[in-house]
Amino acid sequence: MVKVQLDDRKLKILQAIIRNYLETGEPVGSRTISKYTDLNLSSATIRNEMSDLEEMGYIVQPHTSAGRIPSDKGYRLYVDTMLEERVQEIDDMKEQLEAKADRIEILLQHVAKLLAVNTNYATMVTKPHYKHKKVKFIQLSEVDEAQLLAVIVIEGNIVKNKIITVNELLDKETVLKLNILMNTFLNGLDLTEINMAVIQKMKEQAGEYAGLIGDILNAIGEAVAEEDDLEIYTSGATNILKYPELSDREKASELLYTFEEKKQLTRLINDTADDENERGIQVYIGAETPVDSMKDCSLVTATYEIEEGVYGKIGIVGPKRMDYEKVVSTLQSLMVELDGIFKRKT
């Protein structure tokens, strides 16, 4: 991350512009800044500094003779260099989360609602994503003379089913032996660990049923590799309408549709889910946001982890003038609380 150095005066003026704009949503003029800061500078001096900041791309003038508003570049500098981590205990959040911790689905739904109320922005929370897919148990059973049902239980107690066509009659004793063989070799292995050496040993022990072992393994591989539908809980989508810059009918309609339909949200989560660099708190401003309908918004995300390899995303969407300090500190506090809850549950 490249940080641009500004002198103290320019930084303070930029900070004052951003904070004032966060509060009012209105372009900020030099007179407002002279009253807002303790710099004791004349309006003329502040205008000169604002002109420099505009030339550098940190602020823009939306209309002639109007004040300035932060650009995406200005917000980015603010997020990267001016945000100080605030230690903020949210006791009521902790109590409410613990009360809802009996079921992960209820807990995560409540997190989405709680964040929407606390921040006044739109929120989204995904159900846990399982990075590792270790086989816990396999059960083969006869459906009819030509088909077997393979039930595969993988880490996280996710159950996959696959119908396998067989070209030979199998008695109950043979199906039992195949079950013992499959579980002896595959129990505890990640899908990526089922290599040619493992497969060859299984086929050697299967004898005349070596070909069937290959078919079963292919079916298991297909079932385990299938992508689960990513469930996303959302809340506070209508909070978007409270901000004039997002309340334009077309923009608001696109945003609300994104939260209702959720496909673009799923794409957003999947794009960053396996990137370890995206695991901490991330801030996407304007065009940095991967979803087209959110190009006029800012998105702040955080990753919660239930156990190693089992994690999900929490996101807060608001205007580019969102209160970044409040959002980031709220997410930081929430991560601490969730970590405590999940550790007690494991």
Summary of the structure (lengths in Angstrom):
residues: 346
radius of gyration: 27.3
end to end distance: 36.0
largest distance: 93.7
contacts: 1039
relative contact order: 0.13
helix: 53%
strand: 20%
